[in-house]
Amino acid sequence: MAKYTARPPRGDRPLLVLGISGVVVLEGEAAVPVSMHHLSAWGRWVRDVAIPDAAAARLAELATRFEIVWASEWGHNAHTAFRQALDLPEEPWPFLPVQFDKLRMIREYAGALPWAWVDDPVVDLHGEPPVCDDGVIVRVDPTVGILGVDPVELRARVDRIAQAAPGEREDG
């Protein structure tokens, strides 16, 4: 994937960059109902994962408010592997080819577009999420994942940052 370049954003909605582990796939004890799914991408490998039962509906609602982009260790397999389990659209969402230093890549990809990044706490490896005044960073509780994200509230936070002048922006 070294030569892969993510499809440019359409620019008609803010970007929502999603991790997968702890966001869509819950590992360990879950605080919400989950179902096991047997996933594969192009039949080359298989993996059983626990996905919150309401994750597909939550992602569908988020997709009406945001342009969704994957940024996870699943890379180019994300959309293909999760398409059926999450009732994703046929056309794959773009992915950022990054597992570490995601914030830099997200900023480069978004350019001037408003954005939010939803991931689990482990992605930072230590401490609080980075201070950010140009987008919204949400660290979900890995026992509830994406179900801990309120689509209306997230869009309102992104809109407030997009409308604020630099120096007046809130922290993510």
C-alpha positions in Angstrom: 0.0 0.0 0.0 3.0 2.3 -0.1 1.8 3.9 -3.3 -1.8 4.2 -2.2 -3.3 7.7 -2.0 -6.7 8.1 -0.4 -9.4 9.4 -2.6 -9.7 13.2 -2.0 -12.6 14.2 0.2 -15.8 15.3 -1.6 -16.0 18.4 0.6 -19.8 18.4 0.9 -19.7 17.4 4.6 -17.2 17.4 7.4 -15.0 14.4 7.7 -15.4 11.7 10.3 -12.2 9.6 10.6 -12.9 6.2 12.3 -10.7 3.7 14.0 -12.0 0.2 14.2 -10.6 -1.6 17.3 -12.5 -0.3 20.3 -14.8 1.7 18.1 -16.6 -0.9 15.8 -14.9 -4.0 17.1 -15.2 -4.5 20.9 -12.6 -6.6 22.5 -13.0 -7.8 26.1 -16.0 -7.1 28.2 -18.7 -5.1 26.4 -21.3 -2.9 28.1 -23.7 -3.1 25.2 -25.2 -6.0 23.3 -22.8 -7.4 20.7 -22.9 -10.2 18.1 -20.0 -12.2 16.8 -19.3 -11.8 13.1 -17.1 -13.9 10.9 -15.3 -11.4 8.6 -13.2 -11.8 5.6 -11.8 -9.6 2.9 -11.6 -11.2 -0.5 -11.6 -14.6 1.1 -7.9 -14.4 1.9 -8.3 -14.5 5.7 -11.0 -14.8 8.3 -11.5 -13.3 11.7 -14.3 -13.5 14.3 -15.1 -10.1 15.9 -17.7 -8.7 18.3 -19.6 -5.8 16.9 -22.3 -3.8 18.9 -25.7 -4.8 17.6 -26.6 -1.1 17.1 -23.3 -0.2 15.3 -24.8 -0.4 11.8 -27.6 2.0 12.6 -25.2 4.4 14.4 -22.8 4.4 11.4 -25.7 5.0 9.0 -26.8 8.0 11.0 -23.2 9.4 11.2 -22.9 8.9 7.4 -25.8 11.3 6.8 -23.9 14.0 8.7 -20.3 13.2 7.8 -18.1 11.8 5.0 -16.6 8.8 6.7 -12.9 7.8 6.3 -11.3 4.7 7.9 -8.0 5.1 9.8 -7.0 1.8 11.4 -4.8 -1.2 11.4 -7.5 -2.8 9.0 -6.3 -0.5 6.2 -7.6 -1.3 2.8 -9.5 -4.3 4.2 -11.8 -2.2 6.5 -14.7 -1.5 4.2 -14.7 -4.9 2.4 -14.4 -6.9 5.6 -17.2 -4.9 7.4 -19.5 -4.2 4.5 -22.0 -6.9 5.3 -21.8 -6.8 9.1 -22.4 -3.0 9.2 -24.6 -2.7 6.1 -22.1 -0.4 4.5 -22.6 1.2 1.1 -21.1 -0.7 -1.9 -18.7 2.0 -2.8 -15.9 1.8 -0.2 -15.2 4.7 2.1 -11.7 6.0 1.7 -9.0 4.9 4.2 -5.9 6.6 5.4 -2.9 4.3 5.3 -1.8 5.0 8.8 -1.7 3.1 12.1 0.4 5.5 14.1 0.8 9.3 14.0 -2.8 9.5 12.8 -3.4 13.1 13.8 -0.8 14.4 11.3 -2.3 12.3 8.5 -5.8 13.4 9.3 -4.9 17.0 9.2 -3.1 16.6 5.9 -6.0 14.7 4.4 -8.7 17.1 5.7 -6.9 20.3 4.7 -9.3 23.1 5.4 -12.3 20.8 5.8 -13.9 20.4 9.3 -13.2 17.0 10.8 -13.7 14.7 13.8 -11.6 11.7 14.7 -13.2 8.9 16.7 -10.9 6.2 18.0 -10.2 4.2 21.2 -7.9 5.4 24.0 -5.2 2.9 23.1 -4.3 4.7 19.9 -2.5 7.4 21.8 -0.5 4.8 23.8 -0.4 7.1 26.8 -2.0 10.0 28.5 -4.8 12.3 27.3 -5.6 12.8 23.6 -3.6 15.6 22.0 -4.8 19.1 22.4 -6.5 20.1 19.1 -8.3 23.3 18.1 -8.7 22.5 14.4 -10.9 19.4 14.7 -12.7 17.2 17.3 -11.0 14.2 18.8 -13.3 11.7 20.5 -11.9 8.8 22.5 -14.7 6.3 22.9 -15.1 3.9 25.9 -14.0 0.6 24.4 -16.8 -1.2 26.2 -19.4 0.7 24.1 -17.5 1.8 21.1 -19.3 3.8 18.4 -22.5 3.7 20.4 -21.0 6.2 22.8 -20.9 8.8 20.0 -24.0 11.1 19.7 -24.2 12.0 15.9 -26.1 15.3 16.6 -23.7 16.4 19.3 -20.6 15.5 17.4 -21.8 17.4 14.3 -22.6 20.4 16.5 -19.1 20.3 18.0 -17.5 20.1 14.6 -19.6 23.0 13.3 -18.7 25.2 16.3 -15.0 24.6 15.5 -15.5 25.2 11.8 -17.2 28.6 12.5 -14.8 29.8 15.2 -11.8 32.0 14.3 -8.4 30.5 15.2 -7.7 31.3 18.8 -11.4 31.1 19.7 -11.7 27.3 19.0 -12.5 24.8 21.7 -10.3 21.9 22.6 -11.2 18.5 21.1 
